[in-house]
């Protein structure tokens, strides 16, 4: 067994052993433990756990990959996800924590005094969370298939088993402490290679500064200028120009990611695990610092990975590498099918450019950029192994949070809240674990057979949350007269119009060529792409809700009083969960 494999097994299975140990130590004994970790997590611990929950495979594996190929346009993900977190921390989390419930649909049920609203919220939550979890499962499969050299499917099964052990056993309590460990793994795995590569390319050990520095070869050329030259020589768009389809689409995309992020139930739930409203605000501050450690490094990782990839395949202008002499990392990724070469002109050399007719790198999956980056840069084997453990930690931590959000919405909101209200705590805990197990099986199936609409991006999940859950929460807190009927109408119309727009572009049941509104061009609504449409769906949600409110009349006086109560800072600062 080679050295890299030994290091990888130690890093990956060593981290799994830690997760299992924590899950056993922090196993849930009550529904309060299972849903909100008993409400006793400290702000700093919760900030780390939020960081891990937040930084999914999309952040760790895909975001820098998207930035490396989209260039400046990829910054929508940085701005959207970070801005959304600030919205959530400032406008939603403290008020919902003060109200003191376990889940987002439960808050919606109390605020809108409507079982229908609760059911609609559960459906919206499940649609958004399942869409999001497909991306995590792909991340698990990609990381396992490359680093443990097993089949993608087998890698996914191993990942499902690992999540099942600590999520089902520990619930929110086990997940919280596991996520703290996963945050430590993923942040080291992300920043250490970035420091090495920044030193190599620019002589600056701080990647954030290295991105704006001159190259270490003494040429005096700035890294980004060099990258612009390399990509334009090969026929690609300049790295530093906007290529997201224009200003309107870029704005809509950023806004959709922002408000979708603020409406993601698995992150909102994390704020219910701290003992007070003050602690909820503090944990939001800590989380922002922990998230910024990765998010400010991502642009540097994306740019440096792209430059290294180009320089490896085409070491000098017009000199293409012989395919027979390709480096080991190239061979390793070819085995996974995520990197594919086709010798179109039969000269045995690798031609890589923007022209589809002559480009022989027929597939370079964006998701490999972060994972392959250390190997492309010839970093030590232990660094490559650390990145493998980090990628898995990122995917598994978010998958666990999403699965808990799904299972609690079914066991707590549908079963206990509506279908069998007299269910005992013991049975509710059992139901939570059974539903969690079923959710993992469904998520695994979707990871093995990803539907076309989710294969490329998790942005759709944010669009669905943006168009349904976020407006309902905002109106619930800041529009005290908003009624249940109006909120339900808003949620249904918001998510309905967003899904309709996506279906229109992808076809009925996502079969190309079967859209029922005819061919309206690629982005027929003001040039807004389907992944950016959540912001329009949110506007529809607000508009419909306020229109219906005019017709149906305001919420009852006692509901308006309840809203006033959780909006005011005095009294109930450490409100307990009123169960």
GURO-504963 format. One record per residue (C-alpha): residue number from 1; x, y, z; residue in one letter. Coordinates in steps of 0.1 Angstrom, whole numbers, plus 5000, padded with zeros to 4 digits. Example, Ala and Ser with C-alpha at 12.3 -4.5 7.8 and 13.67 -1.06 7.14 Angstrom:
% residues 2
1 | 5123 | 4955 | 5078 | A
2 | 5137 | 4989 | 5071 | S
% end
This chain:
% residues 579
1 | 5000 | 5000 | 5000 | X
2 | 5015 | 5034 | 4990 | X
3 | 5022 | 5062 | 5014 | X
4 | 4993 | 5084 | 5003 | X
5 | 4968 | 5056 | 5009 | X
6 | 4981 | 5050 | 5044 | X
7 | 4978 | 5087 | 5053 | X
8 | 4943 | 5088 | 5037 | X
9 | 4930 | 5058 | 5057 | X
10 | 4945 | 5073 | 5089 | X
11 | 4929 | 5107 | 5083 | X
12 | 4895 | 5095 | 5071 | X
13 | 4889 | 5065 | 5095 | X
14 | 4906 | 5083 | 5124 | X
15 | 4881 | 5112 | 5120 | X
16 | 4852 | 5087 | 5117 | X
17 | 4863 | 5070 | 5149 | X
18 | 4862 | 5104 | 5167 | X
19 | 4827 | 5111 | 5153 | X
20 | 4815 | 5076 | 5165 | X
21 | 4830 | 5082 | 5199 | X
22 | 4813 | 5116 | 5203 | X
23 | 4780 | 5102 | 5191 | X
24 | 4781 | 5074 | 5218 | X
25 | 4791 | 5099 | 5245 | X
26 | 4764 | 5124 | 5235 | X
27 | 4736 | 5100 | 5227 | X
28 | 4701 | 5115 | 5231 | X
29 | 4680 | 5104 | 5260 | X
30 | 4650 | 5127 | 5255 | X
31 | 4631 | 5145 | 5227 | X
32 | 4647 | 5178 | 5239 | X
33 | 4682 | 5162 | 5235 | X
34 | 4672 | 5148 | 5201 | X
35 | 4657 | 5180 | 5186 | X
36 | 4676 | 5208 | 5204 | X
37 | 4705 | 5192 | 5223 | X
38 | 4687 | 5199 | 5256 | X
39 | 4691 | 5237 | 5249 | X
40 | 4725 | 5237 | 5268 | X
41 | 4751 | 5243 | 5240 | X
42 | 4774 | 5273 | 5246 | X
43 | 4775 | 5302 | 5221 | X
44 | 4811 | 5293 | 5209 | X
45 | 4803 | 5256 | 5206 | X
46 | 4771 | 5265 | 5187 | X
47 | 4791 | 5289 | 5164 | X
48 | 4814 | 5261 | 5154 | X
49 | 4786 | 5237 | 5149 | X
50 | 4767 | 5263 | 5128 | X
51 | 4799 | 5267 | 5108 | X
52 | 4801 | 5230 | 5100 | X
53 | 4764 | 5228 | 5093 | X
54 | 4766 | 5258 | 5070 | X
55 | 4798 | 5248 | 5051 | X
56 | 4785 | 5219 | 5032 | X
57 | 4801 | 5200 | 5004 | X
58 | 4788 | 5229 | 4983 | X
59 | 4810 | 5253 | 5003 | X
60 | 4840 | 5230 | 5008 | X
61 | 4842 | 5211 | 4975 | X
62 | 4820 | 5230 | 4949 | X
63 | 4823 | 5267 | 4957 | X
64 | 4860 | 5272 | 4950 | X
65 | 4855 | 5249 | 4920 | X
66 | 4827 | 5272 | 4907 | X
67 | 4848 | 5303 | 4913 | X
68 | 4878 | 5286 | 4895 | X
69 | 4857 | 5282 | 4864 | X
70 | 4833 | 5311 | 4866 | X
71 | 4859 | 5336 | 4879 | X
72 | 4844 | 5368 | 4892 | X
73 | 4809 | 5356 | 4885 | X
74 | 4813 | 5329 | 4911 | X
75 | 4814 | 5356 | 4938 | X
76 | 4776 | 5355 | 4939 | X
77 | 4779 | 5324 | 4960 | X
78 | 4802 | 5341 | 4985 | X
79 | 4780 | 5372 | 4987 | X
80 | 4747 | 5353 | 4987 | X
81 | 4756 | 5327 | 5013 | X
82 | 4774 | 5351 | 5037 | X
83 | 4748 | 5379 | 5033 | X
84 | 4720 | 5354 | 5040 | X
85 | 4737 | 5343 | 5071 | X
86 | 4738 | 5379 | 5084 | X
87 | 4701 | 5382 | 5075 | X
88 | 4693 | 5351 | 5095 | X
89 | 4714 | 5361 | 5125 | X
90 | 4700 | 5397 | 5127 | X
91 | 4663 | 5393 | 5116 | X
92 | 4651 | 5358 | 5123 | X
93 | 4671 | 5337 | 5148 | X
94 | 4669 | 5358 | 5180 | X
95 | 4631 | 5362 | 5177 | X
96 | 4625 | 5326 | 5169 | X
97 | 4647 | 5315 | 5198 | X
98 | 4628 | 5338 | 5222 | X
99 | 4595 | 5321 | 5211 | X
100 | 4612 | 5289 | 5222 | X
101 | 4601 | 5260 | 5200 | X
102 | 4618 | 5230 | 5184 | X
103 | 4612 | 5234 | 5147 | X
104 | 4605 | 5260 | 5120 | X
105 | 4570 | 5245 | 5111 | X
106 | 4561 | 5246 | 5148 | X
107 | 4569 | 5283 | 5149 | X
108 | 4548 | 5288 | 5118 | X
109 | 4519 | 5268 | 5133 | X
110 | 4520 | 5289 | 5165 | X
111 | 4523 | 5322 | 5146 | X
112 | 4497 | 5315 | 5120 | X
113 | 4473 | 5294 | 5143 | X
114 | 4468 | 5270 | 5114 | X
115 | 4475 | 5233 | 5109 | X
116 | 4474 | 5239 | 5072 | X
117 | 4502 | 5264 | 5075 | X
118 | 4522 | 5238 | 5095 | X
119 | 4517 | 5211 | 5068 | X
120 | 4526 | 5235 | 5040 | X
121 | 4557 | 5245 | 5059 | X
122 | 4567 | 5209 | 5064 | X
123 | 4562 | 5202 | 5026 | X
124 | 4583 | 5232 | 5016 | X
125 | 4610 | 5222 | 5041 | X
126 | 4612 | 5187 | 5028 | X
127 | 4613 | 5198 | 4992 | X
128 | 4641 | 5223 | 4999 | X
129 | 4661 | 5200 | 5022 | X
130 | 4659 | 5169 | 4999 | X
131 | 4671 | 5190 | 4970 | X
132 | 4700 | 5203 | 4990 | X
133 | 4709 | 5169 | 5004 | X
134 | 4715 | 5154 | 4969 | X
135 | 4745 | 5178 | 4966 | X
136 | 4759 | 5165 | 4999 | X
137 | 4755 | 5129 | 4989 | X
138 | 4773 | 5136 | 4956 | X
139 | 4802 | 5152 | 4976 | X
140 | 4805 | 5121 | 4998 | X
141 | 4805 | 5098 | 4967 | X
142 | 4831 | 5119 | 4949 | X
143 | 4855 | 5121 | 4979 | X
144 | 4852 | 5084 | 4988 | X
145 | 4855 | 5072 | 4952 | X
146 | 4888 | 5091 | 4946 | X
147 | 4906 | 5088 | 4980 | X
148 | 4896 | 5053 | 4991 | X
149 | 4897 | 5041 | 4955 | X
150 | 4863 | 5025 | 4958 | X
151 | 4833 | 5027 | 4935 | X
152 | 4812 | 5059 | 4938 | X
153 | 4781 | 5038 | 4949 | X
154 | 4801 | 5020 | 4976 | X
155 | 4815 | 5053 | 4988 | X
156 | 4780 | 5067 | 4991 | X
157 | 4768 | 5036 | 5011 | X
158 | 4798 | 5041 | 5036 | X
159 | 4788 | 5078 | 5040 | X
160 | 4752 | 5069 | 5046 | X
161 | 4762 | 5044 | 5073 | X
162 | 4785 | 5069 | 5091 | X
163 | 4757 | 5096 | 5092 | X
164 | 4732 | 5070 | 5103 | X
165 | 4753 | 5060 | 5133 | X
166 | 4758 | 5094 | 5148 | X
167 | 4726 | 5112 | 5136 | X
168 | 4702 | 5084 | 5147 | X
169 | 4720 | 5077 | 5179 | X
170 | 4727 | 5112 | 5191 | X
171 | 4700 | 5134 | 5174 | X
172 | 4708 | 5171 | 5177 | X
173 | 4730 | 5165 | 5207 | X
174 | 4752 | 5140 | 5190 | X
175 | 4752 | 5160 | 5157 | X
176 | 4762 | 5192 | 5176 | X
177 | 4793 | 5178 | 5192 | X
178 | 4802 | 5158 | 5161 | X
179 | 4799 | 5190 | 5140 | X
180 | 4823 | 5208 | 5163 | X
181 | 4849 | 5181 | 5156 | X
182 | 4840 | 5182 | 5119 | X
183 | 4845 | 5220 | 5118 | X
184 | 4880 | 5216 | 5132 | X
185 | 4888 | 5189 | 5105 | X
186 | 4874 | 5209 | 5076 | X
187 | 4889 | 5243 | 5084 | X
188 | 4924 | 5228 | 5088 | X
189 | 4919 | 5207 | 5056 | X
190 | 4909 | 5238 | 5037 | X
191 | 4934 | 5264 | 5049 | X
192 | 4967 | 5243 | 5052 | X
193 | 4969 | 5235 | 5015 | X
194 | 4959 | 5271 | 5006 | X
195 | 4988 | 5284 | 5027 | X
196 | 5012 | 5260 | 5010 | X
197 | 5000 | 5269 | 4975 | X
198 | 4999 | 5306 | 4982 | X
199 | 5036 | 5304 | 4994 | X
200 | 5045 | 5284 | 4963 | X
201 | 5029 | 5308 | 4938 | X
202 | 5034 | 5342 | 4955 | X
203 | 5057 | 5338 | 4985 | X
204 | 5029 | 5351 | 5007 | X
205 | 5017 | 5326 | 5033 | X
206 | 4982 | 5343 | 5037 | X
207 | 4960 | 5331 | 5008 | X
208 | 4937 | 5361 | 5011 | X
209 | 4967 | 5384 | 5005 | X
210 | 4984 | 5360 | 4980 | X
211 | 4954 | 5364 | 4957 | X
212 | 4963 | 5401 | 4952 | X
213 | 5001 | 5396 | 4952 | X
214 | 5027 | 5393 | 4924 | X
215 | 5040 | 5359 | 4915 | X
216 | 5071 | 5345 | 4933 | X
217 | 5090 | 5340 | 4900 | X
218 | 5103 | 5376 | 4901 | X
219 | 5084 | 5386 | 4869 | X
220 | 5065 | 5413 | 4888 | X
221 | 5032 | 5400 | 4872 | X
222 | 5002 | 5399 | 4895 | X
223 | 4986 | 5364 | 4900 | X
224 | 4952 | 5375 | 4887 | X
225 | 4968 | 5392 | 4857 | X
226 | 4987 | 5360 | 4849 | X
227 | 4955 | 5340 | 4852 | X
228 | 4936 | 5364 | 4829 | X
229 | 4964 | 5360 | 4803 | X
230 | 4964 | 5322 | 4806 | X
231 | 4927 | 5317 | 4803 | X
232 | 4922 | 5342 | 4774 | X
233 | 4951 | 5326 | 4755 | X
234 | 4931 | 5294 | 4755 | X
235 | 4899 | 5312 | 4744 | X
236 | 4882 | 5313 | 4777 | X
237 | 4865 | 5345 | 4790 | X
238 | 4887 | 5367 | 4813 | X
239 | 4887 | 5353 | 4848 | X
240 | 4880 | 5387 | 4863 | X
241 | 4849 | 5396 | 4842 | X
242 | 4812 | 5391 | 4850 | X
243 | 4800 | 5360 | 4832 | X
244 | 4768 | 5353 | 4851 | X
245 | 4744 | 5365 | 4824 | X
246 | 4742 | 5402 | 4832 | X
247 | 4736 | 5425 | 4861 | X
248 | 4699 | 5417 | 4866 | X
249 | 4706 | 5379 | 4868 | X
250 | 4736 | 5384 | 4891 | X
251 | 4715 | 5406 | 4914 | X
252 | 4686 | 5381 | 4914 | X
253 | 4709 | 5352 | 4919 | X
254 | 4727 | 5368 | 4949 | X
255 | 4693 | 5378 | 4964 | X
256 | 4679 | 5343 | 4959 | X
257 | 4709 | 5327 | 4977 | X
258 | 4707 | 5353 | 5005 | X
259 | 4671 | 5349 | 5014 | X
260 | 4671 | 5312 | 5007 | X
261 | 4700 | 5308 | 5031 | X
262 | 4681 | 5328 | 5058 | X
263 | 4652 | 5304 | 5053 | X
264 | 4671 | 5271 | 5055 | X
265 | 4655 | 5252 | 5084 | X
266 | 4685 | 5231 | 5094 | X
267 | 4705 | 5262 | 5102 | X
268 | 4677 | 5280 | 5120 | X
269 | 4673 | 5249 | 5142 | X
270 | 4708 | 5254 | 5155 | X
271 | 4697 | 5286 | 5172 | X
272 | 4672 | 5266 | 5193 | X
273 | 4700 | 5247 | 5210 | X
274 | 4714 | 5276 | 5231 | X
275 | 4700 | 5285 | 5265 | X
276 | 4690 | 5322 | 5258 | X
277 | 4683 | 5349 | 5232 | X
278 | 4716 | 5366 | 5242 | X
279 | 4734 | 5333 | 5235 | X
280 | 4716 | 5330 | 5201 | X
281 | 4730 | 5364 | 5191 | X
282 | 4765 | 5355 | 5204 | X
283 | 4766 | 5322 | 5186 | X
284 | 4756 | 5341 | 5154 | X
285 | 4787 | 5363 | 5159 | X
286 | 4810 | 5333 | 5165 | X
287 | 4796 | 5315 | 5135 | X
288 | 4803 | 5344 | 5112 | X
289 | 4840 | 5344 | 5123 | X
290 | 4843 | 5306 | 5118 | X
291 | 4826 | 5308 | 5084 | X
292 | 4847 | 5338 | 5073 | X
293 | 4879 | 5317 | 5079 | X
294 | 4868 | 5295 | 5050 | X
295 | 4849 | 5319 | 5028 | X
296 | 4877 | 5345 | 5026 | X
297 | 4901 | 5318 | 5015 | X
298 | 4878 | 5303 | 4988 | X
299 | 4885 | 5329 | 4961 | X
300 | 4923 | 5323 | 4965 | X
301 | 4918 | 5285 | 4964 | X
302 | 4897 | 5288 | 4932 | X
303 | 4921 | 5311 | 4914 | X
304 | 4952 | 5292 | 4924 | X
305 | 4937 | 5258 | 4915 | X
306 | 4927 | 5271 | 4880 | X
307 | 4962 | 5285 | 4874 | X
308 | 4979 | 5253 | 4886 | X
309 | 4956 | 5232 | 4864 | X
310 | 4964 | 5253 | 4833 | X
311 | 5001 | 5254 | 4840 | X
312 | 5002 | 5216 | 4844 | X
313 | 4984 | 5207 | 4812 | X
314 | 5001 | 5235 | 4792 | X
315 | 5035 | 5242 | 4808 | X
316 | 5044 | 5269 | 4782 | X
317 | 5024 | 5288 | 4755 | X
318 | 5016 | 5264 | 4727 | X
319 | 5034 | 5235 | 4743 | X
320 | 5009 | 5207 | 4751 | X
321 | 5017 | 5179 | 4775 | X
322 | 5021 | 5144 | 4761 | X
323 | 4992 | 5123 | 4773 | X
324 | 5016 | 5094 | 4780 | X
325 | 5035 | 5117 | 4804 | X
326 | 5005 | 5129 | 4823 | X
327 | 5010 | 5132 | 4861 | X
328 | 4997 | 5107 | 4887 | X
329 | 4969 | 5130 | 4899 | X
330 | 4956 | 5131 | 4864 | X
331 | 4955 | 5093 | 4862 | X
332 | 4938 | 5091 | 4897 | X
333 | 4910 | 5114 | 4887 | X
334 | 4905 | 5097 | 4853 | X
335 | 4897 | 5065 | 4872 | X
336 | 4867 | 5083 | 4889 | X
337 | 4853 | 5095 | 4855 | X
338 | 4853 | 5131 | 4867 | X
339 | 4882 | 5140 | 4845 | X
340 | 4881 | 5127 | 4809 | X
341 | 4905 | 5131 | 4779 | X
342 | 4898 | 5123 | 4743 | X
343 | 4926 | 5125 | 4717 | X
344 | 4906 | 5142 | 4689 | X
345 | 4935 | 5148 | 4665 | X
346 | 4955 | 5117 | 4673 | X
347 | 4987 | 5135 | 4682 | X
348 | 4990 | 5121 | 4717 | X
349 | 4991 | 5155 | 4733 | X
350 | 4966 | 5171 | 4756 | X
351 | 4949 | 5202 | 4740 | X
352 | 4928 | 5222 | 4765 | X
353 | 4909 | 5253 | 4753 | X
354 | 4874 | 5269 | 4751 | X
355 | 4866 | 5255 | 4716 | X
356 | 4844 | 5224 | 4720 | X
357 | 4854 | 5211 | 4686 | X
358 | 4891 | 5209 | 4695 | X
359 | 4891 | 5208 | 4733 | X
360 | 4904 | 5173 | 4743 | X
361 | 4897 | 5178 | 4780 | X
362 | 4861 | 5167 | 4774 | X
363 | 4852 | 5166 | 4811 | X
364 | 4867 | 5185 | 4840 | X
365 | 4842 | 5183 | 4868 | X
366 | 4843 | 5215 | 4889 | X
367 | 4839 | 5194 | 4921 | X
368 | 4874 | 5180 | 4917 | X
369 | 4892 | 5213 | 4919 | X
370 | 4896 | 5216 | 4957 | X
371 | 4902 | 5179 | 4962 | X
372 | 4927 | 5176 | 4934 | X
373 | 4944 | 5210 | 4941 | X
374 | 4970 | 5197 | 4967 | X
375 | 4981 | 5169 | 4943 | X
376 | 4983 | 5192 | 4913 | X
377 | 5006 | 5215 | 4934 | X
378 | 5028 | 5185 | 4945 | X
379 | 5020 | 5190 | 4982 | X
380 | 5030 | 5164 | 5008 | X
381 | 5008 | 5132 | 5010 | X
382 | 4996 | 5141 | 5045 | X
383 | 4981 | 5173 | 5032 | X
384 | 4962 | 5155 | 5004 | X
385 | 4949 | 5130 | 5030 | X
386 | 4938 | 5159 | 5052 | X
387 | 4918 | 5174 | 5023 | X
388 | 4900 | 5140 | 5019 | X
389 | 4890 | 5140 | 5055 | X
390 | 4879 | 5177 | 5053 | X
391 | 4857 | 5171 | 5022 | X
392 | 4839 | 5142 | 5039 | X
393 | 4835 | 5162 | 5072 | X
394 | 4819 | 5191 | 5052 | X
395 | 4795 | 5168 | 5034 | X
396 | 4786 | 5146 | 5064 | X
397 | 4780 | 5175 | 5088 | X
398 | 4755 | 5193 | 5065 | X
399 | 4738 | 5160 | 5055 | X
400 | 4732 | 5152 | 5092 | X
401 | 4717 | 5187 | 5099 | X
402 | 4694 | 5184 | 5069 | X
403 | 4683 | 5149 | 5079 | X
404 | 4675 | 5161 | 5114 | X
405 | 4654 | 5190 | 5099 | X
406 | 4635 | 5165 | 5077 | X
407 | 4630 | 5139 | 5104 | X
408 | 4619 | 5164 | 5131 | X
409 | 4594 | 5180 | 5107 | X
410 | 4578 | 5146 | 5101 | X
411 | 4580 | 5131 | 5136 | X
412 | 4574 | 5163 | 5156 | X
413 | 4553 | 5185 | 5133 | X
414 | 4532 | 5160 | 5113 | X
415 | 4530 | 5130 | 5137 | X
416 | 4530 | 5145 | 5172 | X
417 | 4517 | 5179 | 5161 | X
418 | 4488 | 5169 | 5139 | X
419 | 4482 | 5131 | 5134 | X
420 | 4487 | 5117 | 5170 | X
421 | 4489 | 5146 | 5195 | X
422 | 4488 | 5122 | 5225 | X
423 | 4520 | 5104 | 5214 | X
424 | 4544 | 5098 | 5244 | X
425 | 4579 | 5113 | 5245 | X
426 | 4594 | 5078 | 5242 | X
427 | 4574 | 5070 | 5211 | X
428 | 4582 | 5104 | 5195 | X
429 | 4619 | 5098 | 5201 | X
430 | 4615 | 5063 | 5184 | X
431 | 4595 | 5079 | 5155 | X
432 | 4623 | 5105 | 5151 | X
433 | 4649 | 5078 | 5147 | X
434 | 4628 | 5057 | 5123 | X
435 | 4620 | 5087 | 5101 | X
436 | 4657 | 5097 | 5102 | X
437 | 4667 | 5062 | 5090 | X
438 | 4641 | 5064 | 5062 | X
439 | 4653 | 5099 | 5052 | X
440 | 4689 | 5086 | 5049 | X
441 | 4677 | 5058 | 5026 | X
442 | 4658 | 5083 | 5004 | X
443 | 4688 | 5107 | 5004 | X
444 | 4711 | 5078 | 4994 | X
445 | 4688 | 5068 | 4966 | X
446 | 4687 | 5104 | 4953 | X
447 | 4726 | 5105 | 4956 | X
448 | 4728 | 5073 | 4935 | X
449 | 4702 | 5085 | 4910 | X
450 | 4704 | 5123 | 4910 | X
451 | 4675 | 5139 | 4891 | X
452 | 4687 | 5162 | 4863 | X
453 | 4676 | 5194 | 4880 | X
454 | 4699 | 5188 | 4910 | X
455 | 4729 | 5172 | 4894 | X
456 | 4746 | 5206 | 4888 | X
457 | 4738 | 5228 | 4917 | X
458 | 4723 | 5231 | 4951 | X
459 | 4712 | 5267 | 4942 | X
460 | 4677 | 5254 | 4935 | X
461 | 4673 | 5244 | 4972 | X
462 | 4680 | 5279 | 4982 | X
463 | 4655 | 5292 | 4956 | X
464 | 4628 | 5269 | 4970 | X
465 | 4635 | 5280 | 5006 | X
466 | 4637 | 5317 | 4995 | X
467 | 4603 | 5316 | 4978 | X
468 | 4584 | 5297 | 5006 | X
469 | 4599 | 5297 | 5041 | X
470 | 4618 | 5330 | 5043 | X
471 | 4588 | 5353 | 5035 | X
472 | 4566 | 5334 | 5059 | X
473 | 4591 | 5338 | 5088 | X
474 | 4597 | 5375 | 5080 | X
475 | 4560 | 5384 | 5079 | X
476 | 4555 | 5363 | 5110 | X
477 | 4579 | 5384 | 5129 | X
478 | 4576 | 5419 | 5114 | X
479 | 4539 | 5420 | 5101 | X
480 | 4519 | 5412 | 5132 | X
481 | 4486 | 5415 | 5114 | X
482 | 4495 | 5388 | 5089 | X
483 | 4469 | 5361 | 5090 | X
484 | 4472 | 5323 | 5086 | X
485 | 4452 | 5322 | 5053 | X
486 | 4473 | 5349 | 5038 | X
487 | 4506 | 5332 | 5048 | X
488 | 4495 | 5298 | 5034 | X
489 | 4484 | 5315 | 5001 | X
490 | 4518 | 5333 | 4999 | X
491 | 4538 | 5301 | 5006 | X
492 | 4519 | 5280 | 4981 | X
493 | 4521 | 5306 | 4953 | X
494 | 4558 | 5315 | 4960 | X
495 | 4571 | 5279 | 4958 | X
496 | 4545 | 5271 | 4931 | X
497 | 4557 | 5298 | 4907 | X
498 | 4594 | 5290 | 4914 | X
499 | 4589 | 5252 | 4907 | X
500 | 4568 | 5261 | 4876 | X
501 | 4597 | 5283 | 4862 | X
502 | 4622 | 5255 | 4869 | X
503 | 4599 | 5228 | 4853 | X
504 | 4594 | 5251 | 4823 | X
505 | 4632 | 5252 | 4817 | X
506 | 4639 | 5216 | 4825 | X
507 | 4607 | 5201 | 4810 | X
508 | 4579 | 5181 | 4827 | X
509 | 4595 | 5157 | 4852 | X
510 | 4627 | 5172 | 4840 | X
511 | 4626 | 5155 | 4806 | X
512 | 4641 | 5180 | 4781 | X
513 | 4618 | 5192 | 4753 | X
514 | 4586 | 5186 | 4772 | X
515 | 4580 | 5221 | 4788 | X
516 | 4544 | 5230 | 4786 | X
517 | 4547 | 5268 | 4780 | X
518 | 4565 | 5263 | 4747 | X
519 | 4601 | 5273 | 4741 | X
520 | 4605 | 5308 | 4757 | X
521 | 4643 | 5310 | 4753 | X
522 | 4670 | 5302 | 4779 | X
523 | 4659 | 5328 | 4805 | X
524 | 4627 | 5344 | 4794 | X
525 | 4617 | 5364 | 4825 | X
526 | 4640 | 5395 | 4823 | X
527 | 4669 | 5372 | 4816 | X
528 | 4667 | 5355 | 4851 | X
529 | 4680 | 5320 | 4852 | X
530 | 4660 | 5292 | 4870 | X
531 | 4686 | 5290 | 4898 | X
532 | 4682 | 5327 | 4905 | X
533 | 4643 | 5327 | 4903 | X
534 | 4638 | 5322 | 4941 | X
535 | 4640 | 5360 | 4946 | X
536 | 4611 | 5365 | 4922 | X
537 | 4592 | 5337 | 4939 | X
538 | 4597 | 5355 | 4972 | X
539 | 4583 | 5387 | 4958 | X
540 | 4552 | 5367 | 4946 | X
541 | 4549 | 5352 | 4981 | X
542 | 4549 | 5386 | 4998 | X
543 | 4525 | 5402 | 4972 | X
544 | 4500 | 5373 | 4973 | X
545 | 4501 | 5372 | 5012 | X
546 | 4494 | 5410 | 5015 | X
547 | 4467 | 5408 | 4988 | X
548 | 4449 | 5380 | 5006 | X
549 | 4453 | 5398 | 5040 | X
550 | 4433 | 5427 | 5026 | X
551 | 4404 | 5404 | 5017 | X
552 | 4405 | 5380 | 5048 | X
553 | 4413 | 5405 | 5075 | X
554 | 4441 | 5406 | 5102 | X
555 | 4452 | 5380 | 5126 | X
556 | 4433 | 5377 | 5160 | X
557 | 4443 | 5400 | 5188 | X
558 | 4460 | 5373 | 5209 | X
559 | 4483 | 5364 | 5180 | X
560 | 4493 | 5400 | 5175 | X
561 | 4500 | 5402 | 5213 | X
562 | 4522 | 5371 | 5210 | X
563 | 4542 | 5387 | 5182 | X
564 | 4546 | 5418 | 5203 | X
565 | 4559 | 5396 | 5231 | X
566 | 4586 | 5379 | 5212 | X
567 | 4596 | 5411 | 5194 | X
568 | 4602 | 5430 | 5227 | X
569 | 4636 | 5425 | 5245 | X
570 | 4622 | 5426 | 5281 | X
571 | 4609 | 5395 | 5298 | X
572 | 4616 | 5359 | 5289 | X
573 | 4653 | 5365 | 5280 | X
574 | 4660 | 5329 | 5286 | X
575 | 4626 | 5315 | 5277 | X
576 | 4625 | 5278 | 5282 | X
577 | 4610 | 5255 | 5256 | X
578 | 4574 | 5255 | 5265 | X
579 | 4566 | 5218 | 5261 | X
% end
